[in-house]
Amino acid sequence: MPYRSSMKHRVQIALAFALTFPWLVSFFLKIQYLPHIEAFLSGLAVLGSAFLLSWAAETAEMDVPRSVSLAAVALLAVLPEYAVDGYFAWMAGKVGGDYIHYATANMTGANRLLIGVGWSAVTLVAMLKTKRKEVELDKALNLEIFFLFLASIYAFILPLKGSISVFDSVVFVSLYAAYAYLTTKSEREEFEPEGVPEYLCNLPAPRRRANVLFYMFYSGFIIFISVEAFSEGLLGTAEMFGIDSFLMVQWLAPLASEAPEFIVALYLVRKLRTSAGFNALISSKVNQWTLLIGTIAVIFSISSMRLAALPLDARQSEEVLLTAAQSVFALAVIMDRKVNVYEAAALLVLFLIQFALPSVHARIILSIAYMALAVPFLVLHRKSVVESARYVRSLAKR
């Protein structure tokens, strides 16, 4: 690797570590800050850790069996998001009150950001790079599409019964387990590291593995000591400035944990690896829409010291409904493995509308709009729906 390129990557690694240092020092020195400063510093630590974890996970693909890497790498990449949501679910069981709302807020916000911003941005950037009005996606996405479709359809049950129960957790976790197992049998794009992982992969094997292990353990430690301060700092900031704490948790918390995924995906698209970039985001969506939502009730029950369903009030039910409707529409759009400029714009615009119309009725109307738009796509792409099911069945028989 050219010296200038390797120097650039070393600087990027140093910057990621630098983001974690202010909070690391503050934690050990027990320095107290105002809520917004605490949220900022601990949020930077989560962001830096997320980058290090993402690079380590991708580099690890060079040394671990493919059957392990495909499922584990995607899971590690969304660990920061799991940590934040897990904290709110734990506090919901311990303290109750508004924390019950925050667990759902963080989960729905993260899922909607992935589609509304992530999927649309990757598609639009790819079109700009290739100067085409349509992007073709990998046929192997049949697997993700199938399991996301099942999870999205099941998710409509949650607002109807007003809770996320342990039984729901069993369903969602089982979907993820089946997906992870079948992923090991699917055909994927060959591992081609880019950016920092490319630099790490060019290191001698002992040094490379040592770096990967250190990044993973260091990132996990930083996330562990940061997640409570970040979460509570956001709530304190919202109270200090008179901001809706639900919205703070729903959108600002996922931004810090999701940023590396967006950046990595956009980097791959810039290298004209559109399918690889899109695969990274849709794999994260599968993780978050199955395993993340599935662990909420489990953590809530453990924290409560009893089997308990996480209750959903009217607002949370609407948020889950809207998230499920958005997922179905997004899947209907990509069902034929093609996305044009109008479809990508629709994903982005419909996502942004919710901020202009934040009322209860608006969320319900937007959910209906998503489903109304999804139906024609599902009818038009009905053969692709069958193709996805056949593809998954063929994998199961291998």
C-alpha positions in Angstrom: 0.0 0.0 0.0 1.4 3.5 -0.9 2.8 5.4 2.0 0.5 8.4 1.6 -2.6 6.1 1.6 -1.4 4.2 4.7 -0.6 7.5 6.5 -4.2 8.7 5.7 -5.6 5.5 7.3 -3.4 5.8 10.4 -4.7 9.4 10.9 -8.3 8.1 10.6 -7.6 5.5 13.3 -5.9 8.1 15.5 -8.9 10.4 15.1 -11.3 7.6 16.1 -9.3 6.9 19.2 -9.1 10.7 19.9 -12.9 10.9 20.0 -12.9 8.5 22.9 -10.2 10.0 25.1 -12.1 13.1 26.6 -14.8 10.9 28.0 -12.3 8.1 29.0 -10.3 10.7 31.1 -13.5 12.2 32.5 -14.8 8.8 33.5 -11.7 7.8 35.5 -11.3 11.3 37.0 -15.0 11.3 37.9 -15.4 14.8 36.4 -19.0 16.1 36.5 -20.5 18.0 33.6 -23.7 19.7 32.7 -26.0 17.3 30.8 -25.4 18.6 27.3 -21.6 18.5 27.8 -21.8 15.0 29.2 -24.0 13.9 26.3 -21.6 15.4 23.8 -18.4 13.9 25.2 -19.9 10.5 25.9 -21.6 10.6 22.5 -18.2 11.3 20.8 -16.8 8.3 22.6 -19.7 6.1 21.3 -19.1 7.5 17.8 -15.3 6.8 17.9 -15.9 3.3 19.3 -18.5 2.6 16.6 -15.9 3.4 13.9 -13.2 1.3 15.6 -15.7 -1.6 16.0 -16.8 -1.3 12.4 -13.2 -1.4 11.1 -12.3 -4.3 13.4 -15.3 -6.3 12.4 -14.7 -6.0 8.7 -11.0 -6.7 9.1 -11.8 -9.9 11.1 -13.4 -11.3 8.0 -9.9 -12.1 6.7 -9.2 -14.4 9.6 -12.4 -16.0 10.7 -14.5 -18.7 8.9 -17.0 -17.3 6.5 -19.8 -18.9 8.4 -18.9 -16.9 11.4 -18.0 -13.6 9.8 -21.2 -13.1 7.8 -23.4 -13.1 10.8 -21.0 -11.8 13.5 -19.7 -8.8 11.6 -23.1 -7.4 10.9 -24.0 -7.9 14.6 -20.8 -6.2 15.9 -21.4 -3.2 13.6 -24.7 -2.4 15.4 -23.5 -3.1 18.9 -23.5 0.6 19.9 -27.2 0.8 19.0 -27.9 -2.3 21.0 -26.1 -0.8 24.0 -28.1 2.4 24.0 -31.5 0.6 23.5 -30.5 -2.1 26.0 -29.8 0.6 28.7 -33.2 2.1 28.2 -34.9 -1.3 28.4 -33.0 -2.1 31.5 -34.0 1.1 33.2 -37.5 0.6 32.1 -37.6 -2.6 34.1 -35.8 -1.0 37.1 -37.4 2.4 37.3 -40.4 2.3 34.8 -42.0 5.6 34.0 -40.7 7.4 30.9 -37.9 4.9 30.4 -40.5 2.4 29.0 -41.2 4.9 26.2 -37.5 5.6 25.5 -36.7 1.9 24.7 -39.3 1.9 21.9 -38.3 5.4 20.8 -34.7 4.5 20.3 -35.5 1.3 18.4 -38.1 2.9 16.0 -35.8 5.9 15.4 -32.8 3.7 14.5 -34.9 1.6 12.1 -36.5 4.5 10.3 -33.2 6.3 10.0 -31.6 3.3 8.3 -34.2 3.3 5.6 -35.2 6.9 5.3 -31.7 8.3 5.3 -29.4 5.3 4.8 -31.1 3.5 1.9 -32.1 6.6 0.1 -28.7 8.3 0.4 -26.8 5.3 -0.8 -29.1 4.9 -3.8 -29.0 8.6 -4.7 -25.2 8.8 -4.3 -24.8 5.7 -6.5 -26.9 7.3 -9.2 -24.7 10.4 -9.1 -21.5 8.4 -9.4 -22.8 6.2 -12.2 -24.9 8.9 -13.9 -27.8 6.5 -14.1 -31.4 6.8 -13.0 -31.6 3.3 -11.7 -29.5 1.2 -9.4 -29.4 -2.6 -9.7 -28.9 -4.6 -6.4 -27.4 -8.0 -5.7 -29.8 -11.0 -6.2 -28.5 -12.4 -2.9 -30.6 -9.7 -1.2 -33.5 -12.2 -1.6 -32.5 -13.6 1.8 -32.7 -10.2 3.6 -35.9 -9.2 1.8 -37.6 -12.5 2.9 -36.8 -12.2 6.6 -37.4 -8.4 6.7 -40.8 -9.0 5.1 -41.7 -11.6 7.7 -40.5 -9.4 10.6 -42.4 -6.4 9.3 -45.7 -8.2 8.8 -45.4 -9.7 12.4 -44.5 -6.2 13.8 -48.1 -5.0 12.9 -49.3 -7.3 15.7 -47.4 -5.3 18.4 -49.5 -2.0 18.2 -52.7 -4.0 18.0 -52.0 -5.8 21.4 -50.2 -2.8 22.9 -47.0 -4.6 24.1 -43.8 -6.4 23.2 -43.9 -9.7 25.0 -41.4 -12.4 25.6 -43.3 -14.5 23.1 -42.7 -11.7 20.5 -39.0 -11.9 21.5 -38.9 -15.6 20.7 -40.5 -14.9 17.3 -38.0 -12.1 16.4 -34.9 -13.8 17.7 -35.9 -17.0 15.9 -36.2 -15.1 12.7 -32.7 -13.6 13.2 -31.3 -17.1 14.1 -32.8 -18.6 10.9 -31.4 -15.6 8.9 -28.0 -15.9 10.4 -27.9 -19.7 9.7 -29.0 -19.3 6.1 -26.5 -16.4 5.5 -23.7 -19.0 5.9 -25.1 -20.9 2.9 -25.7 -17.9 0.6 -23.5 -16.6 -2.2 -21.9 -13.3 -1.4 -19.6 -10.8 -2.9 -16.0 -11.7 -2.3 -14.4 -9.9 0.7 -12.7 -6.8 -0.6 -11.6 -4.5 2.2 -11.6 -0.8 1.6 -10.3 2.2 3.5 -9.0 1.5 7.0 -9.8 -2.3 6.9 -7.7 -2.5 3.7 -4.8 -0.9 5.6 -5.3 -3.3 8.5 -5.5 -6.3 6.3 -2.1 -5.5 4.8 -0.4 -5.7 8.2 1.5 -8.9 9.1 -1.0 -11.5 10.5 0.0 -11.4 14.2 -0.1 -7.6 14.2 -3.4 -7.5 12.3 -5.1 -9.9 14.7 -3.7 -8.1 17.7 -5.1 -4.8 16.4 -8.6 -6.3 15.7 -8.8 -7.8 19.2 -7.6 -4.6 20.8 -10.1 -2.5 18.8 -13.0 -4.8 19.7 -12.2 -5.0 23.5 -11.4 -1.3 23.7 -14.5 -0.3 21.8 -16.7 -2.6 24.0 -15.2 -1.1 27.1 -15.7 2.5 25.9 -19.3 1.8 24.9 -19.9 0.2 28.4 -18.6 3.2 30.3 -20.3 5.7 27.9 -23.8 4.4 27.3 -25.3 5.5 30.7 -23.8 9.0 30.5 -24.8 9.4 26.9 -28.4 8.2 27.5 -28.9 10.2 30.7 -27.1 13.2 29.2 -29.6 13.3 26.4 -32.5 13.2 28.8 -31.0 16.0 30.9 -30.3 18.1 27.9 -33.9 17.7 26.7 -35.1 18.8 30.1 -32.7 21.7 30.3 -33.6 23.2 26.9 -37.3 22.2 27.0 -37.0 19.7 24.2 -39.3 16.6 23.9 -37.1 13.9 25.5 -38.9 11.2 23.4 -37.7 12.9 20.2 -34.2 13.4 21.6 -33.8 9.7 22.3 -35.5 8.7 19.1 -33.3 10.7 16.7 -30.1 11.9 18.3 -29.1 8.7 20.0 -29.3 6.6 16.8 -27.4 9.2 14.9 -24.3 8.6 16.9 -24.5 4.9 16.8 -25.6 4.6 13.1 -23.1 7.2 11.6 -20.3 4.7 10.9 -22.6 2.4 9.0 -23.8 5.2 6.8 -20.3 6.4 6.2 -19.0 2.9 5.4 -21.9 2.3 3.0 -21.3 5.7 1.3 -17.6 5.0 1.0 -18.3 1.6 -0.7 -20.7 3.4 -3.1 -18.0 6.0 -4.0 -15.8 3.0 -4.9 -18.7 1.8 -7.2 -19.4 -1.1 -4.9 -23.1 -0.2 -4.7 -24.4 -3.7 -3.9 -21.8 -4.1 -1.1 -22.8 -0.7 0.4 -26.5 -1.5 0.2 -25.9 -5.0 1.6 -24.2 -3.5 4.7 -27.3 -1.3 5.4 -29.9 -3.9 4.7 -28.0 -6.4 6.9 -28.1 -3.8 9.7 -31.8 -3.4 9.2 -32.4 -7.2 9.5 -30.4 -7.1 12.8 -32.3 -4.2 14.2 -35.7 -5.3 13.1 -35.4 -8.8 14.4 -32.7 -9.2 17.2 -32.8 -5.6 18.5 -36.6 -5.5 18.9 -36.5 -9.1 20.1 -34.1 -8.4 23.0 -36.1 -5.4 24.4 -38.7 -7.6 26.3 -36.0 -10.0 27.4 -33.9 -7.2 29.0 -37.0 -5.6 30.4 -38.0 -9.0 32.0 -34.6 -9.6 33.5 -34.4 -6.1 34.9 -38.0 -6.5 36.3 -37.0 -9.9 37.8 -40.1 -11.4 36.3 -41.6 -12.4 32.9 -43.1 -9.1 31.7 -44.2 -7.6 28.4 -42.9 -4.1 27.6 -46.1 -2.0 27.4 -46.8 0.3 24.4 -48.9 3.4 25.0 -50.8 5.1 22.2 -47.7 7.1 21.0 -45.4 4.1 21.0 -47.9 2.0 19.2 -48.2 4.6 16.5 -44.4 4.7 16.2 -44.1 0.9 15.8 -47.0 1.0 13.3 -45.2 3.7 11.3 -41.9 1.9 11.4 -43.5 -1.4 10.2 -45.3 0.5 7.4 -42.1 2.2 6.3 -40.3 -1.2 6.2 -43.0 -2.8 4.1 -42.9 0.1 1.6 -39.1 0.0 1.4 -39.1 -3.7 0.8 -41.8 -3.4 -1.9 -39.6 -0.8 -3.6 -36.5 -3.0 -3.7 -38.3 -6.3 -4.2 -37.2 -6.5 -7.9 -33.6 -5.6 -6.9 -33.9 -2.3 -8.7 -34.3 1.3 -7.3 -34.9 4.3 -9.5 -34.4 8.0 -8.6 -38.2 8.5 -7.9 -38.3 5.5 -5.5 -35.2 6.7 -3.6 -36.7 10.2 -3.4 -39.9 8.8 -2.1 -38.1 7.0 0.7 -36.4 10.2 1.7 -39.3 12.6 1.3 -41.8 10.3 3.2 -39.2 10.0 6.0 -38.8 13.8 6.2 -42.6 14.5 6.2 -42.9 13.1 9.7 -40.8 16.0 11.1 -43.1 18.6 9.5 -46.2 16.8 10.7 -45.5 15.4 14.1 -49.1 15.0 15.4 -50.8 11.7 16.2 -53.1 11.8 13.2 -50.2 12.6 10.9 -48.3 9.4 12.0 -51.4 7.3 11.4 -52.0 8.9 8.0 -48.4 8.5 7.0 -48.6 4.8 8.0 -51.6 4.4 5.7 -49.8 6.3 2.9 -46.8 3.9 3.2 -49.1 0.9 2.9 -51.2 2.3 0.1 -48.0 3.0 -1.9 -46.6 -0.4 -1.0 -49.6 -2.4 -2.4 -49.1 -1.5 -6.1 -45.4 -2.3 -5.8 -46.1 -5.7 -4.2 -48.6 -6.6 -6.9 -46.2 -5.4 -9.6 -43.3 -7.4 -8.1 -45.4 -10.4 -7.0 -43.1 -12.7 -9.0 -40.1 -11.3 -7.0 -41.9 -12.2 -3.8 -42.2 -15.8 -4.9 -38.6 -15.7 -6.1 -37.4 -14.6 -2.7 -39.3 -17.5 -1.0 -37.9 -20.0 -3.4 -34.4 -18.7 -2.9 -34.7 -19.1 0.9 -36.1 -22.6 0.4 -33.2 -23.5 -1.8 -30.7 -22.3 0.8 -32.4 -24.3 3.5 -32.0 -27.5 1.4 -28.2 -27.0 0.9 
